[in-house]
């Protein structure tokens, strides 16, 4: 009997709470501030990771250190040599 009474009381309280919440409204600036807070909270790990370098550096992990040391040396570009293209003779 106590279980039935507890369930009845719980459902009654939920119904009354729903009726109260249906008529409850907040001003627009509260919604805007709430949305901004949720955006910051959901991206908090990305924001703090960029400052503290806790996220892995993909470029550093892909390129070995030897390649980075070689890239710091001077690079000389030479002009390409012109290539003559000839069309094959037709058999006609």
C-alpha positions as CSV (number, residue, x, y, z in Angstrom):
1,X,0.0,0.0,0.0
2,X,2.9,2.4,0.8
3,X,4.3,1.8,-2.7
4,X,1.0,2.8,-4.3
5,X,0.8,5.9,-2.2
6,X,4.4,6.9,-3.0
7,X,3.8,6.4,-6.8
8,X,0.5,8.4,-6.6
9,X,2.2,11.2,-4.7
10,X,5.2,11.2,-7.1
11,X,2.9,11.3,-10.2
12,X,0.8,14.1,-8.7
13,X,3.9,16.2,-7.9
14,X,5.2,15.7,-11.4
15,X,1.9,16.7,-13.0
16,X,1.7,19.9,-10.8
17,X,5.3,20.7,-11.6
18,X,4.6,20.3,-15.3
19,X,1.6,22.7,-15.1
20,X,3.8,25.3,-13.2
21,X,6.7,24.9,-15.7
22,X,4.3,25.3,-18.7
23,X,3.5,28.9,-17.6
24,X,7.0,29.8,-16.6
25,X,8.9,32.1,-19.0
26,X,12.3,33.8,-18.9
27,X,13.2,37.1,-20.6
28,X,15.2,36.9,-23.9
29,X,18.6,38.0,-22.5
30,X,18.5,35.1,-20.1
31,X,18.1,32.7,-23.0
32,X,21.0,34.4,-24.9
33,X,23.3,34.2,-21.8
34,X,22.3,30.6,-21.3
35,X,23.1,29.7,-24.9
36,X,26.5,31.5,-24.7
37,X,27.3,29.6,-21.4
38,X,26.4,26.3,-23.0
39,X,28.6,27.1,-26.1
40,X,31.6,27.9,-23.9
41,X,31.0,24.9,-21.6
42,X,30.7,22.5,-24.5
43,X,33.9,23.7,-26.1
44,X,35.9,24.2,-22.9
45,X,38.4,21.4,-23.6
46,X,39.2,22.8,-27.1
47,X,39.7,26.3,-25.7
48,X,42.0,25.3,-22.9
49,X,43.8,22.7,-25.0
50,X,45.0,25.4,-27.4
51,X,46.5,27.5,-24.6
52,X,48.1,24.7,-22.6
53,X,49.1,22.5,-25.7
54,X,47.5,19.5,-24.2
55,X,46.1,18.4,-27.5
56,X,48.4,16.5,-29.8
57,X,50.1,18.4,-32.5
58,X,49.3,16.4,-35.7
59,X,51.9,18.2,-37.9
60,X,54.7,17.6,-35.3
61,X,53.7,13.9,-35.0
62,X,53.6,13.3,-38.8
63,X,56.8,15.1,-39.8
64,X,59.9,13.6,-38.2
65,X,62.4,15.9,-36.5
66,X,65.1,15.2,-39.2
67,X,62.8,16.5,-41.9
68,X,62.2,19.6,-39.8
69,X,65.9,20.2,-39.4
70,X,66.5,19.7,-43.1
71,X,63.7,22.1,-43.9
72,X,65.4,24.9,-42.0
73,X,68.4,24.8,-44.4
74,X,68.3,27.0,-47.5
75,X,66.3,25.7,-50.4
76,X,67.5,26.5,-53.9
77,X,65.0,26.3,-56.8
78,X,66.4,25.8,-60.3
79,X,64.5,26.9,-63.4
80,X,63.1,23.8,-65.2
81,X,64.7,23.0,-68.6
82,X,62.3,23.4,-71.5
83,X,61.1,20.1,-72.9
84,X,60.4,19.7,-76.6
85,X,57.4,17.6,-77.4
86,X,57.1,16.1,-80.8
87,X,54.0,14.4,-82.2
88,X,54.5,10.9,-83.5
89,X,54.4,10.7,-87.3
90,X,51.2,9.3,-88.6
91,X,51.2,6.3,-90.9
92,X,48.7,7.7,-93.4
